[in-house]
Amino acid sequence: MQQLQERRRLTLSGGGEKRIEQQHQEGKRTARERIDLLLDEGSFVEIGTFVQGDLADASQEIKNPGEGVVTGCGEIDGRRVYLFAQDFTVARGSLGERHAQKICRVLDLAGQNGAPVIGLYDSGGVRIEEGVGALDGYGSIFYRNTLYSGVVPQISVVMGPCVGGAVYSPALTDFVFMVNEIGNMFVTGPQVIKAVTGESVTRQQLGGAQVHNSTSGAAHFLIENEEEALNQVRTLLSYLPSNNVDDPPVAEPQEPALDQEELLRFIPDDCSKPYDVREVIRRVVDGSIFLEVHQHYAQNAVVGFARLGGAAVAIIANQPQVKAGCLDIDASDKISSFIRFCDSFNLPLITFVDVPGYLPGVEQEWGGIIRHGAKIVYAYSEATVPKISLVLRKAYGGAYVAMGSRSLGADLCLAWPSAEIVVMGPEGAVEIINQHELEDAEDPESLRRELVQHYRDRFANPYVTAARGWIDEVIDPRQTRDCLRRALQVAGNKRVQRPLRKHGNIPL
């Protein structure tokens, strides 16, 4: 018993007091401190406490306690989760063969038991002295990230370095949180870039939280400190089911905290003027609470989670404040990825549409807007969860079709009276249809205004589309919340049978 207690004490102390103090001086908590913050008090059950590298004699001195990673399961709001937390105080949290085996064990348990898995990353990279054994460890983790994708939610929290091949594990998971200033991810470090290109960059400039949240899109949440990051993980999980068979958790319904009467005044009379679609969303959802995902990336699109009548829902919206809400390459990737996650985990899709089209330009065409734009079409078409769309204002051309239209299998399509559902905007349509009349007119500007108004009155209104059955109802904006709740009731128990196949081939 004395030996057991001593070995446990040494293992729980990680890299020792000196290294723990260094960790704190860098503004970082230890692996075990992070776990205590994340989980319900007293719920953590550790797995693989005494795992360590090869020893000729198990009584030898412990060289790397726990092999630099703490693994186990616990509870968040009474629901089981599995997790691993890399321990930077032990061999810089480097990944070796046994380290990887512990992570793989937790991933397998999460998949087999149908519970979310959370990874807390803080590692100096591969354990070089272990050679190909460590590399095999990386591959084993990646394999399981892929195997359990769409089976259980996988969440990564980058709370220190995550470098080299290690970055592909967070990239394979569903959501990546990064703590500002201390979290960083990159494949090739500053030294390599300096040697190859001569360019000098810091770790944060190369792969910090700001970069990956706003530029690369590799991270979904930018968080200022560790405590906030772990609290946000708990919040995110409150919207998600434990696995792909369960339904999302239900909460007590709450009325919006913001005035729904204001929805009457949200759409400007001038259709070229922007507004913040998030303010529309907040006036519709429970408690006016909207958890935005990928907030700093591709801001012309908005995605996130909310509740309607206590039920968790996924929100997708165009953002007129940025690029007029046009779809571009990054927004297409952002939306399609989010849709596929939500479809995997039974979250209904509610789409707020205000889209004038795909962003024009040579850069977009050469960058592959055709291929990327097709991802949205594929994702909406593939999704079998309830799909409800609401056209707020513009719904033009192919972008209208892509944004969850009836053509792509939407269950119910609603529109505000301000909706314009047409092949193209009135101004552009008049320029093409009435080109010769305008060229011959004595007062072309006056005629153009007249023709634009005529086109808008005749075609660019929701009643034309509703008459043909592509819009189910034109609604009073103040009744949006109630109409969406009823729509969820109509489509809430849908069952869809698809042709038997191994998997589709999304245009990646």
N, C-alpha and C positions, 0 to 999 in steps of 0.2 A: 504493500500500500504506500509506503513511503516513496518508493521509486516511481510509482504511478503519479503520485501527487507532485513530485519534483519535475517529472517529464511534462506533466500538464502545465505546471507553472511556467516552465521554460518556453513551451510552445505558445502559450497564450501571451507571453511577453514579446512575441515577434522578434524583431531585430535587436531588442534591448533598449534600455533607457536613453542612451545617447542618440541612437537613430530615430527613436520616437520623438525626441526633442527636436532633432533636425527636421522631421516631418512637420511638426507644429510650427517651427520657425518659417517654413515655406508656405504657411497658410493652409496646410492640409491636415485632415484628420487621419487617424490610422484606419486600417480596414475594419477592425472590430468596432471602433467608435462610429464609423459610418453605418455599419449594420445595426447598431443599437438605435441610431437615429431613424433609420428607415422602417424597421419592423415594429409591430406591437410589442410593448414591453414584456420581456420574459418569454417570448414565443420562439426564439431562435434555437434550432436543433442543429448542431454542427455535425458534418459528415467528413470523415477523413482527417481527423485532428492530427494524427501522428504520422501521416504519410511523409516520407522523406526519400532522398536519393538513395541509390544502391549503397548498402553497407555490408561489409564482410561480417560484422558483429553488431547485432541490433542494440547492444548495450553501449556502443560508441557514443561519443559526444554528438549532440544534435547540431548539424552544420547549418541547415536551412529549415528552421521550424515551419512545419506546414507546407514546405516547398514554395513559400511566397504567395500563397493564395488561401483564403478562408472560404469554405464552401458549406452549404447546408440549406435548410428550409426554415420557414417561419410564417408569420401571418401579417397581413396588412388589412386593417379594418375587419379582422376575423376571417379573412380568406387566405388560403394557403398560397405561398409563392416559394419558388426556389431561387437561389442566388449564389453568386460568387463575388468575392471582393479581393482584388490583387493587393498584396501587402508590400508596399515600396520599401518598408524598413528591412525586409528580408531579401537580400540579393537583388535589390532594386526592383522587386516584383517581376524579375525576368522569367520568361516562360521556358521551362524545361519539360522533359518527358513526363515526369510525375505531376508537375503543375498542370499540364494539359489533361492528364488522366482524371484529375480531380474535377476540372471544369466539365469534361465530357460526361462524367458520372452524374453531375447535377443536371446537365442538359437532358440526358436520358431519363432521369427520374421525373423531370418536369413534363417531358413528352408522354411518358407512360402513365403519369398520374393526372394529366390534363390540367396543369397549373402554369401560370406565367413564370418566366425566368428573367432575372435581372442580373446584368453584369456590371460591376463597378471597376472601371479600368484605371490602373495607375502602375505602369510598368515601363522599365527601361528597354524592353524588347526581348529578342530571343536570347537564350542562354548559350552563347557561342561555344563554350567548351563542351556542350553535349552534342554538337554537330547535327547530323541528319535526324537523330532521335527527337530533337526539339522541333525541327521542321515538320516531321511527321505529326507531332503534337498539334501544330497549327492546322495542318490539313484535317486532322480528326475533329477539331472544333468546327472548322468551316463546314465539314460534311454534316454535322449535327445541326448547325444553324440552318442549313438548307433543308435537311430532313424534316425538321419540326416547324418550318416556315408555313404559316397558315393553319397550324395545328394548335399551338399555344402562342400567346403574345410574347415577343422577345424584346426586351428593353435594355439599352446600353446607356451607361452614365460615365462620361469621360471626365475623370477628376484628377488627371495628371497626364504624363506622357502616354501615348498609344502610338507606337511607331513601327515602321517596317511592315512586314507581313501581318502583324497583329491588327492593323487597321481594317482588314477585310472581315473580321468577325463583327464589329459594330456595323459595318456597311451592309452586312447580310441580315441584320436585325430590323425590327419594325420601326423603332423610334430611337433616336440618339440625342441624349442630353449632353451639353458641354458646359462646364463651369468656366466662366470668363477668367482670363489671366493665368489660370493654372492648368486647364485642359488643353491639350494639343494633339493633333493627329497629322501624320505625314508618312509617305512611303519612303522618300529619300530625304535625309536630313540636311540642315544648312551646310554642314561640312562637305557633303557630296556635291551639292549644288554649287558651292564655292569652287570646288576643284574642277568641275565640269564646265561651268558657264562663267566663272569669275564673279558671279553676282553674290552679294552679301545680304543675307536675310536672317532675321531672328526666328526662333521657333514660333512665336505668336504671329509674326507676319506671314510665315509660311503656312501654318496649319492651326492657328488659334481658333477659339470659339467664334470670334467675330467673322473670320474668313469663311468657316464652314457653314455658318448659319446664313450669311448674306450672299456669298459669292459661289462657292462650290455646291451648296445644297446638301452636303454630306451629313449635316446635323439638323435636327428639327426644333430644338429648344436651346436658347441662349439664356443661361442662368448666372446670376451674379455671385452666388456663394453656395457652398455645399449643402447647408441646411435647406435653403430654398429649393435646390435641385431635388433633394430627396423628398421634400414635401410635394413637389410637382409630380414626381413619379407616383406618389400615393393618389394624387388627384386624377392623373391620367387613368390609373387602374380602376378608379371608381366608375368610369364609363365603359370599361371593357369586360367581356365575359372571360372566364378562366380558360376557355378553350373553344374550338370551332363547333362544338356540339351544343354548348350552353347558350342561353340567351343572355344579352347584356343585363347587368343589374338594374333594378328599378328603385327609384327614390320617391319620396313624397312629392307630389306636384306643388309647384309654386307659381304664383302669378308673376309676370314680369315686373321688375322694379321701375321700369321706365314707361312713360305714357304712350299707349298704343294710338291715341288720337293723333299724335304727331306724325304717324305714318301717312296721313293725308297730305302733309306738306313736304314730304321728303324728296319727291321727284321734282327737280326744277322744271319750270315751264320751258326753258331753253334746253333742248335735248342735248346740246353740246356741253352743258355744265356738269361738273362732277358732283358726287356726294359719296359719303363713306358707307359702304354697304354693311359694314359691321354694326353700325347704329340701327339699321333695319333689323338685322339678326337679333340684336340685344333686346329689341322691343317685342320680339315674338317668342323667345325661348324662356324657359323657367328661370325665375329669379334674375333675368337679364344676364345670365352667366354663360360666357362663351369661351371655351378653352381653344385658343387658336394654335394650330400646328404649322410649322414652317413660316412663322410670322415674318421673318426678315428676308425670306427668299421668294423670288418671283411674286412680288407684291401686287401684281395685277390680277392675281387669283388669291382667294381666301378659302382655307379649309380648316376644319376643326370639329370639336365635339360640343354638344349641348344636350338639354333635355326638353322634351315636350310632354307635358302631363305626367312627368316622372320617368318617362321612357327615354333611354339614351338614343341619340340620333347623330348622324354624321352630316355636317354642313359643307356644301361646296358653293362658291359664289364668285362671280366676276367682280372686280373692284374698279369702278369708274374713276377713282382718284388717281390710279396709276396706269399709264398707257391707255387711258379710256376704257380699261377692262378688256382690251384685245387679248386673244390667245397668242402666245409665242412659244418658243421652244421650251423654256424653263417652266412656264406655267402649265404647259401640256404634261411635262414629266411630273410635276408636283400634283396635279389633279389626278392623273391616271394611277400613280402609285398609291395615293390616299384611297381612291375608290377600291382598288384591289384588296387593300388591307381590310377595309370595312366590309366588303363582300365576304371575305374569308371568315369574319367574326360576327356575322349576322346583325350588322348595324344598318338600319334603314338610311337611305341617301335622300337628302333634301337639297335641291339645287336652286339657288337664286340666280336668275339669268338677267344679265344686262351686258350684252356682248355685241360690238359693232363689226366683228370679224376677226380674222387672223392678222397679226401684225405684218404689214407689208415691208419689203426691203430685200436687197440683195443678200445682206448678211443672214437674214432669216432663211431665205431660200437655199443658200449654199450650206448653211448650218444644218439643214435637214428638217425644216418645219413640216414637210409632207410626212416624213417618217414619224416625227415626234407628235404631230397633231393627230396622226392615226391612232396613237396610243389611247387618247381619250375616247375615241369612237369604239375602240376595242374594249376598253375597261367598262364603259357604260353598257355596251351590248352584252358582255360576258356576265355582268353582275346579275344575281338572281334574288337579291334582297329587295324589299319594297323600294321603289324609286318614284319620287315625287318631284316635279319641277314647277317653279313659279317664275313666270316672266315678269320682271319689274318694269323694264323699259325696252331697250333695244334687243332684238333677237334677229340678227341679220345673217343671211346666207348659210354657208357650210358650218360656221361657228354655232349658229342656232341649232342645227342638227346635232352637232357634237356635244352640246351642253345638256345632255339628258333629255332629248326630245322624245315624243311619242314614237318616232321612227326607230329609236334605239331601245324600245321596250319600256319606256316610262309607264308606270301604272296609272298615274293621274297627273294631268298637266293643267295648271291654273295660271291665271294672268291678272294683273292689275289693269284698270282701264287705260293706264298710260303705256301699255305694251305696244310695241311696233314689231310685228313678226312678218318680215318680208325678205325677198332675195337680197336686196341691198338697200341702203339708206335712201330716203326720198331725194336728197340732193344729187347723189350719184346716179340714181335711176333716171331722173329727169334729164341729166346731161347726156345720157345715152339714148333714151327713148325719143326725146324732143330736140335732138341736136340740130337738125335742119331748121326747125321752127325758131329756135333761139338765134341761129346765125342770120336769119332773114328778118328778125323782129326789129322794129324801130327802137323799142325800149326793152332790150333783152333782160335787164335786171328785174324790171317789173313783171315781165312775163314769167321769168324763172320763179319768182316768189309765188305767183299765182299757180303755176304748174306744180310746184312742190307741195303747196297746200292741198291742191286737188288730189295729188297722189297720196298724201298722208290721209286725207279724209276717206278716200276710196279703198286703199289697200293697207296702209300702215296703221292698223288698229286691230285689237284682239278679236273683234266680232266677226271679221272675215274668216279668220282661222277657226274660231269657235263654230261657225256655220258649217264648216267642213269636218268637224269632229276632232281636230288636232289639238284643240284646247277644250277641256271638259267644263270649265267654269270661269267666268270673269267675276272677280270678287272685289268687294269693298276692302281697301287696304287695312282698315281698322279691324276687319274680321280675319286677318291673315292667320293669326294663331289658332283660332277655332277651326278654320278651314283645313289647316295642315294637320291638326289633331284628328279631325274626321277622316282625312285622307289616309292617315296611318291606320285607322280602324278598318277602312275599306280594304287596304292592301296588306294588312299586318300578318295574315296567315297564308300568304301565297306559297304555292309549291310549284317548282319549275322542273321539268324533265328536259335534259339536253341530250343530244346524240352521244353515244358511247365513244369515248376517245381517251387516249393517254393524257394529252394536254393540248391546248391550243398553241398557236405560234404568234404571240404578240410581237408587233414590229419593233423590236428593240434597237 
